[in-house]
Amino acid sequence: MEVKFIPIDRIYQEVKETLFKRYDKVYSRHDQFNGPMQDACQELLKELSGREYVRLASSGTSSISLMMMASGVKLNDRVVVTNYSCPATVTPIKMIGATPVFQDINKYGQMDLKNLPTCDHLLVTGLYGDNVDWEAIEALDVPVLNDSAQSFMSESNGIESTKFGLMSIISFSTNKICPVFGTYGAVLTDDEELDHKVMLMRRNGYKNRDVGEAIQYLGINAQPMEDKSAQLLTSLEKVEVWQSRRKEIKNFYDEELKKIGVTVRQSPINSETNNHKYCIFVKDKLMFRDQMKNLGVDCQLHYTYNFSKTPVYEGVSKTDYPWTDFYKQHAISLPSSPWHTLSEIKYVVECVKQSITSEDIKLCQKM
Ligand SMILES: Cc1ncc(COP(=O)(O)O)c(C=O)c1O
């Protein structure tokens, strides 16, 4: 059997009928950037997040850039950021010329909030579809930006993850809980002025070049596109159903993997995960990945970076990042999408059984 990490072709089969009707409308219109698909997505996202303002953008990465530019992150500002995430979390800091100040993760894979260094801004990431301790963060006297690319629809103390922070962002890339084909993004806030800036900045800083108005801000081209918005709208209408399927898979894995003593990443207290990733710990993740591959199962290495040791990300570093090192060496994600069948998920468990060693199981003791 072959188990892909995300069977994209099955997403396509599920959405294509609705999608093609929408494409027909989209490609018959004059405006390919702003239109009814964008408006419908933004309205739905406001409902799901509880945010006052939502602007779609071309990707999660461009959304982080827009969030930072709009909130005033500037040259040489110190931005505390997790040392372990997708590279897109830290790239926009460097592109602006600000200085990343790297903070280790904790055993849940979230930014460690103990001994936070002084900074001008805090960039928080909800890794693996979970949440940091937002109560502790909100008590801090510093502007907080929320990279909730992965954590959309997870909850912290019953509040949806993207509601936290001065501003937050979502990624809709194919491996996220509400995917498009390729990627797409959104910037969210409750501040009207910041939202206005994002609206202009996602379009090179101007509103309408034909009316001769002054350009007020530097911007980038990260405009939403109506055909992508059609994809997103179709996914947003399905996401609740997909989420319940993710939960079923998580519960199945939890039960079966416990029987064989596999160490599974846990959610922090007060964080209700969206099950974006199902992450386990093994002694040697590269070897485990290869063994699973030989059995036909595609596992992914999330992640293999230690930002503080990455020369292009040069910033302020500590000497030790023990949990980054632990995750870098041991954390690996199993296929767990809503589009996997039960027999595939059972097969993954069988393959884990075959590939796991007593050394892997001993890792439990370290957690
Ligand atoms: C934590 C995090 N931030 C940002 C991004 C960037 O999103 P995109 O791929 O849509 O640019 C990702 C995507 O993988 C992510 O996982």
The ligand as an ORCA input file, in Angstrom:
! r2SCAN-3c Opt
* xyz 0 1
  C       4.253     28.258     11.282
  C       4.176     28.669      9.846
  N       4.299     29.970      9.530
  C       4.212     30.388      8.270
  C       3.999     29.515      7.216
  C       3.994     30.031      5.830
  O       2.831     29.784      5.111
  P       2.853     29.685      3.527
  O       3.410     28.362      3.167
  O       1.393     29.814      3.183
  O       3.640     30.821      3.005
  C       3.863     28.164      7.495
  C       3.644     27.204      6.390
  O       4.130     26.131      6.307
  C       3.950     27.716      8.834
  O       3.840     26.418      9.149
*
